[in-house]
Amino acid sequence: MGEDENLIRWGHLETFSPNKTFGFMVSLKTARGLREAAGAWHIIRLHALVKAGQHASNYEVVTATIPGADPS
């Protein structure tokens, strides 16, 4: 089974970095399209307006087990 080029993978930057930063996450298909366009036009512009804050918090992660038919 091949890789789905339309998926956007999960990733992150340093959570409490002393440097303010931002990153775009795009699918492999979009990345390849941007690379091709950059080769043809030499200019790619992405724009984002980011309003964010930092505060201590927590989140819950759901974990489950699906038992199989093999007893071992």
N, CA, C and O atoms as CSV, one atom per row, in Angstrom:
chain,resi,resn,atom,element,x,y,z
A,1,MET,N,N,0.841,-1.176,0.000
A,1,MET,CA,C,0.000,0.000,0.000
A,1,MET,C,C,0.887,1.241,0.000
A,1,MET,O,O,1.836,1.326,0.780
A,2,GLY,N,N,0.591,2.185,-0.854
A,2,GLY,CA,C,1.414,3.380,-0.987
A,2,GLY,C,C,1.070,4.465,0.015
A,2,GLY,O,O,0.082,4.379,0.744
A,3,GLU,N,N,1.897,5.470,0.030
A,3,GLU,CA,C,1.710,6.605,0.930
A,3,GLU,C,C,0.640,7.541,0.366
A,3,GLU,O,O,0.634,7.822,-0.832
A,4,ASP,N,N,-0.259,8.022,1.217
A,4,ASP,CA,C,-1.307,8.954,0.804
A,4,ASP,C,C,-0.720,10.356,0.772
A,4,ASP,O,O,-0.424,10.933,1.818
A,5,GLU,N,N,-0.553,10.900,-0.415
A,5,GLU,CA,C,0.069,12.217,-0.593
A,5,GLU,C,C,-0.810,13.367,-0.120
A,5,GLU,O,O,-0.335,14.498,-0.023
A,6,ASN,N,N,-2.082,13.105,0.179
A,6,ASN,CA,C,-2.990,14.172,0.601
A,6,ASN,C,C,-3.020,14.372,2.119
A,6,ASN,O,O,-3.610,15.338,2.604
A,7,LEU,N,N,-2.390,13.471,2.865
A,7,LEU,CA,C,-2.403,13.575,4.318
A,7,LEU,C,C,-1.471,14.687,4.792
A,7,LEU,O,O,-0.418,14.924,4.201
A,8,ILE,N,N,-1.867,15.352,5.848
A,8,ILE,CA,C,-0.998,16.340,6.489
A,8,ILE,C,C,-0.543,15.714,7.796
A,8,ILE,O,O,-1.350,15.439,8.684
A,9,ARG,N,N,0.733,15.498,7.899
A,9,ARG,CA,C,1.286,14.834,9.074
A,9,ARG,C,C,1.248,15.760,10.280
A,9,ARG,O,O,1.263,16.983,10.146
A,10,TRP,N,N,1.198,15.150,11.462
A,10,TRP,CA,C,1.208,15.912,12.695
A,10,TRP,C,C,2.648,16.221,13.072
A,10,TRP,O,O,3.529,15.371,12.939
A,11,GLY,N,N,2.875,17.399,13.526
A,11,GLY,CA,C,4.200,17.789,13.980
A,11,GLY,C,C,4.079,19.015,14.858
A,11,GLY,O,O,2.996,19.586,14.986
A,12,HIS,N,N,5.153,19.416,15.448
A,12,HIS,CA,C,5.094,20.595,16.303
A,12,HIS,C,C,6.463,21.233,16.422
A,12,HIS,O,O,7.490,20.615,16.142
A,13,LEU,N,N,6.449,22.469,16.839
A,13,LEU,CA,C,7.670,23.183,17.162
A,13,LEU,C,C,7.824,23.171,18.677
A,13,LEU,O,O,6.929,22.704,19.382
A,14,GLU,N,N,8.916,23.664,19.178
A,14,GLU,CA,C,9.155,23.735,20.620
A,14,GLU,C,C,7.997,24.464,21.296
A,14,GLU,O,O,7.668,25.586,20.911
A,15,THR,N,N,7.380,23.847,22.291
A,15,THR,CA,C,6.184,24.392,22.927
A,15,THR,C,C,6.417,25.729,23.617
A,15,THR,O,O,5.657,26.674,23.406
A,16,PHE,N,N,7.445,25.818,24.430
A,16,PHE,CA,C,7.718,27.063,25.159
A,16,PHE,C,C,9.077,27.622,24.749
A,16,PHE,O,O,9.903,27.950,25.601
A,17,SER,N,N,9.300,27.728,23.458
A,17,SER,CA,C,10.552,28.249,22.932
A,17,SER,C,C,10.708,29.722,23.305
A,17,SER,O,O,9.727,30.465,23.285
A,18,PRO,N,N,11.917,30.156,23.644
A,18,PRO,CA,C,12.124,31.578,23.926
A,18,PRO,C,C,11.993,32.436,22.664
A,18,PRO,O,O,11.810,33.651,22.751
A,19,ASN,N,N,12.088,31.804,21.502
A,19,ASN,CA,C,11.955,32.525,20.229
A,19,ASN,C,C,10.547,32.356,19.682
A,19,ASN,O,O,10.059,31.232,19.571
A,20,LYS,N,N,9.892,33.452,19.339
A,20,LYS,CA,C,8.569,33.359,18.722
A,20,LYS,C,C,8.735,32.762,17.333
A,20,LYS,O,O,9.595,33.190,16.562
A,21,THR,N,N,7.909,31.772,17.018
A,21,THR,CA,C,8.064,31.084,15.740
A,21,THR,C,C,6.728,30.553,15.262
A,21,THR,O,O,5.765,30.485,16.026
A,22,PHE,N,N,6.675,30.182,14.014
A,22,PHE,CA,C,5.470,29.647,13.395
A,22,PHE,C,C,5.899,28.776,12.227
A,22,PHE,O,O,6.933,29.034,11.609
A,23,GLY,N,N,5.124,27.753,11.919
A,23,GLY,CA,C,5.433,26.900,10.779
A,23,GLY,C,C,4.173,26.469,10.057
A,23,GLY,O,O,3.120,26.321,10.676
A,24,PHE,N,N,4.274,26.266,8.749
A,24,PHE,CA,C,3.177,25.742,7.947
A,24,PHE,C,C,3.323,24.234,7.836
A,24,PHE,O,O,4.433,23.738,7.644
A,25,MET,N,N,2.236,23.501,7.951
A,25,MET,CA,C,2.238,22.065,7.713
A,25,MET,C,C,1.394,21.835,6.457
A,25,MET,O,O,0.239,22.256,6.400
A,26,VAL,N,N,1.958,21.181,5.470
A,26,VAL,CA,C,1.232,20.906,4.229
A,26,VAL,C,C,1.392,19.437,3.874
A,26,VAL,O,O,2.288,18.759,4.376
A,27,SER,N,N,0.521,18.958,3.013
A,27,SER,CA,C,0.602,17.571,2.561
A,27,SER,C,C,1.800,17.397,1.635
A,27,SER,O,O,2.341,18.372,1.114
A,28,LEU,N,N,2.206,16.154,1.436
A,28,LEU,CA,C,3.290,15.845,0.504
A,28,LEU,C,C,2.925,16.324,-0.903
A,28,LEU,O,O,3.779,16.840,-1.624
A,29,LYS,N,N,1.662,16.154,-1.294
A,29,LYS,CA,C,1.208,16.591,-2.616
A,29,LYS,C,C,1.364,18.109,-2.765
A,29,LYS,O,O,1.846,18.587,-3.792
A,30,THR,N,N,0.954,18.863,-1.739
A,30,THR,CA,C,1.086,20.315,-1.774
A,30,THR,C,C,2.557,20.721,-1.784
A,30,THR,O,O,2.942,21.629,-2.520
A,31,ALA,N,N,3.380,20.059,-0.976
A,31,ALA,CA,C,4.808,20.372,-0.928
A,31,ALA,C,C,5.456,20.162,-2.292
A,31,ALA,O,O,6.260,20.981,-2.737
A,32,ARG,N,N,5.109,19.073,-2.946
A,32,ARG,CA,C,5.673,18.816,-4.278
A,32,ARG,C,C,5.202,19.868,-5.286
A,32,ARG,O,O,5.965,20.299,-6.151
A,33,GLY,N,N,3.940,20.270,-5.161
A,33,GLY,CA,C,3.426,21.321,-6.044
A,33,GLY,C,C,4.137,22.643,-5.818
A,33,GLY,O,O,4.456,23.351,-6.773
A,34,LEU,N,N,4.388,22.981,-4.555
A,34,LEU,CA,C,5.116,24.222,-4.249
A,34,LEU,C,C,6.550,24.161,-4.764
A,34,LEU,O,O,7.069,25.142,-5.296
A,35,ARG,N,N,7.183,23.005,-4.603
A,35,ARG,CA,C,8.548,22.850,-5.106
A,35,ARG,C,C,8.591,23.032,-6.612
A,35,ARG,O,O,9.483,23.698,-7.138
A,36,GLU,N,N,7.623,22.439,-7.309
A,36,GLU,CA,C,7.568,22.574,-8.770
A,36,GLU,C,C,7.326,24.027,-9.168
A,36,GLU,O,O,7.972,24.535,-10.084
A,37,ALA,N,N,6.396,24.698,-8.481
A,37,ALA,CA,C,6.099,26.100,-8.779
A,37,ALA,C,C,7.312,26.984,-8.499
A,37,ALA,O,O,7.590,27.911,-9.260
A,38,ALA,N,N,8.029,26.706,-7.422
A,38,ALA,CA,C,9.213,27.496,-7.084
A,38,ALA,C,C,10.279,27.347,-8.168
A,38,ALA,O,O,10.992,28.297,-8.492
A,39,GLY,N,N,10.374,26.147,-8.718
A,39,GLY,CA,C,11.343,25.928,-9.789
A,39,GLY,C,C,10.979,26.699,-11.046
A,39,GLY,O,O,11.858,27.139,-11.786
A,40,ALA,N,N,9.686,26.863,-11.288
A,40,ALA,CA,C,9.236,27.558,-12.500
A,40,ALA,C,C,9.187,29.075,-12.301
A,40,ALA,O,O,9.575,29.832,-13.190
A,41,TRP,N,N,8.708,29.515,-11.130
A,41,TRP,CA,C,8.488,30.952,-10.921
A,41,TRP,C,C,9.491,31.585,-9.968
A,41,TRP,O,O,9.630,32.808,-9.952
A,42,HIS,N,N,10.179,30.799,-9.190
A,42,HIS,CA,C,11.209,31.258,-8.256
A,42,HIS,C,C,10.682,32.034,-7.052
A,42,HIS,O,O,11.477,32.399,-6.186
A,43,ILE,N,N,9.395,32.299,-6.958
A,43,ILE,CA,C,8.851,33.008,-5.800
A,43,ILE,C,C,7.611,32.276,-5.292
A,43,ILE,O,O,6.668,32.037,-6.046
A,44,ILE,N,N,7.625,31.929,-4.030
A,44,ILE,CA,C,6.466,31.347,-3.354
A,44,ILE,C,C,6.242,32.182,-2.103
A,44,ILE,O,O,7.155,32.342,-1.293
A,45,ARG,N,N,5.043,32.713,-1.936
A,45,ARG,CA,C,4.727,33.495,-0.747
A,45,ARG,C,C,3.601,32.839,0.019
A,45,ARG,O,O,2.550,32.526,-0.539
A,46,LEU,N,N,3.828,32.636,1.287
A,46,LEU,CA,C,2.797,32.145,2.189
A,46,LEU,C,C,2.591,33.219,3.250
A,46,LEU,O,O,3.547,33.857,3.691
A,47,HIS,N,N,1.353,33.414,3.653
A,47,HIS,CA,C,1.051,34.448,4.638
A,47,HIS,C,C,0.176,33.859,5.732
A,47,HIS,O,O,-0.736,33.077,5.463
A,48,ALA,N,N,0.462,34.242,6.959
A,48,ALA,CA,C,-0.363,33.804,8.083
A,48,ALA,C,C,-0.413,34.922,9.115
A,48,ALA,O,O,0.576,35.617,9.345
A,49,LEU,N,N,-1.553,35.080,9.717
A,49,LEU,CA,C,-1.714,35.977,10.846
A,49,LEU,C,C,-1.950,35.078,12.054
A,49,LEU,O,O,-2.963,34.381,12.125
A,50,VAL,N,N,-1.028,35.091,12.991
A,50,VAL,CA,C,-1.094,34.190,14.130
A,50,VAL,C,C,-1.327,34.995,15.400
A,50,VAL,O,O,-0.533,35.869,15.748
A,51,LYS,N,N,-2.411,34.695,16.082
A,51,LYS,CA,C,-2.684,35.266,17.394
A,51,LYS,C,C,-2.694,34.092,18.361
A,51,LYS,O,O,-3.623,33.284,18.359
A,52,ALA,N,N,-1.663,34.001,19.180
A,52,ALA,CA,C,-1.522,32.839,20.049
A,52,ALA,C,C,-1.007,33.263,21.411
A,52,ALA,O,O,-0.441,34.343,21.577
A,53,GLY,N,N,-1.213,32.402,22.361
A,53,GLY,CA,C,-0.704,32.636,23.699
A,53,GLY,C,C,-0.188,31.338,24.274
A,53,GLY,O,O,-0.429,30.261,23.728
A,54,GLN,N,N,0.518,31.447,25.374
A,54,GLN,CA,C,1.045,30.254,26.039
A,54,GLN,C,C,0.569,30.232,27.478
A,54,GLN,O,O,0.594,31.245,28.176
A,55,HIS,N,N,0.146,29.083,27.897
A,55,HIS,CA,C,-0.217,28.894,29.292
A,55,HIS,C,C,-0.109,27.410,29.635
A,55,HIS,O,O,-0.304,26.539,28.787
A,56,ALA,N,N,0.201,27.158,30.878
A,56,ALA,CA,C,0.320,25.768,31.321
A,56,ALA,C,C,-1.061,25.113,31.275
A,56,ALA,O,O,-2.064,25.735,31.625
A,57,SER,N,N,-1.103,23.858,30.843
A,57,SER,CA,C,-2.363,23.143,30.742
A,57,SER,C,C,-2.075,21.656,30.650
A,57,SER,O,O,-0.923,21.235,30.753
A,58,ASN,N,N,-3.103,20.869,30.460
A,58,ASN,CA,C,-2.932,19.443,30.221
A,58,ASN,C,C,-4.019,18.987,29.254
A,58,ASN,O,O,-4.988,19.706,29.008
A,59,TYR,N,N,-3.853,17.813,28.723
A,59,TYR,CA,C,-4.856,17.232,27.841
A,59,TYR,C,C,-4.891,15.730,28.054
A,59,TYR,O,O,-3.895,15.121,28.447
A,60,GLU,N,N,-6.027,15.152,27.797
A,60,GLU,CA,C,-6.194,13.719,27.990
A,60,GLU,C,C,-5.947,12.986,26.681
A,60,GLU,O,O,-6.336,13.451,25.609
A,61,VAL,N,N,-5.298,11.841,26.782
A,61,VAL,CA,C,-5.037,10.998,25.623
A,61,VAL,C,C,-5.791,9.691,25.829
A,61,VAL,O,O,-5.596,9.016,26.839
A,62,VAL,N,N,-6.636,9.334,24.895
A,62,VAL,CA,C,-7.403,8.102,24.980
A,62,VAL,C,C,-6.538,6.944,24.464
A,62,VAL,O,O,-5.940,7.029,23.392
A,63,THR,N,N,-6.486,5.874,25.242
A,63,THR,CA,C,-5.731,4.687,24.857
A,63,THR,C,C,-6.678,3.494,24.913
A,63,THR,O,O,-7.448,3.352,25.863
A,64,ALA,N,N,-6.622,2.640,23.898
A,64,ALA,CA,C,-7.495,1.469,23.855
A,64,ALA,C,C,-6.714,0.278,23.309
A,64,ALA,O,O,-5.717,0.437,22.604
A,65,THR,N,N,-7.190,-0.914,23.649
A,65,THR,CA,C,-6.612,-2.157,23.136
A,65,THR,C,C,-7.706,-2.930,22.408
A,65,THR,O,O,-8.803,-3.114,22.934
A,66,ILE,N,N,-7.403,-3.372,21.214
A,66,ILE,CA,C,-8.344,-4.206,20.463
A,66,ILE,C,C,-7.752,-5.617,20.468
A,66,ILE,O,O,-6.759,-5.878,19.789
A,67,PRO,N,N,-8.360,-6.522,21.229
A,67,PRO,CA,C,-7.793,-7.865,21.309
A,67,PRO,C,C,-7.897,-8.603,19.972
A,67,PRO,O,O,-8.884,-8.466,19.248
A,68,GLY,N,N,-6.871,-9.381,19.662
A,68,GLY,CA,C,-6.866,-10.158,18.434
A,68,GLY,C,C,-7.327,-11.579,18.670
A,68,GLY,O,O,-7.609,-11.963,19.805
A,69,ALA,N,N,-7.406,-12.363,17.609
A,69,ALA,CA,C,-7.868,-13.748,17.693
A,69,ALA,C,C,-6.725,-14.704,18.036
A,69,ALA,O,O,-6.982,-15.831,18.458
A,70,ASP,N,N,-5.456,-14.276,17.863
A,70,ASP,CA,C,-4.301,-15.132,18.134
A,70,ASP,C,C,-4.034,-15.151,19.631
A,70,ASP,O,O,-3.733,-14.099,20.196
A,71,PRO,N,N,-4.130,-16.313,20.312
A,71,PRO,CA,C,-3.943,-16.361,21.763
A,71,PRO,C,C,-2.526,-16.005,22.224
A,71,PRO,O,O,-2.339,-15.686,23.398
A,72,SER,N,N,-1.542,-16.049,21.359
A,72,SER,CA,C,-0.159,-15.722,21.771
A,72,SER,C,C,0.041,-14.225,21.683
A,72,SER,O,O,1.127,-13.729,21.982
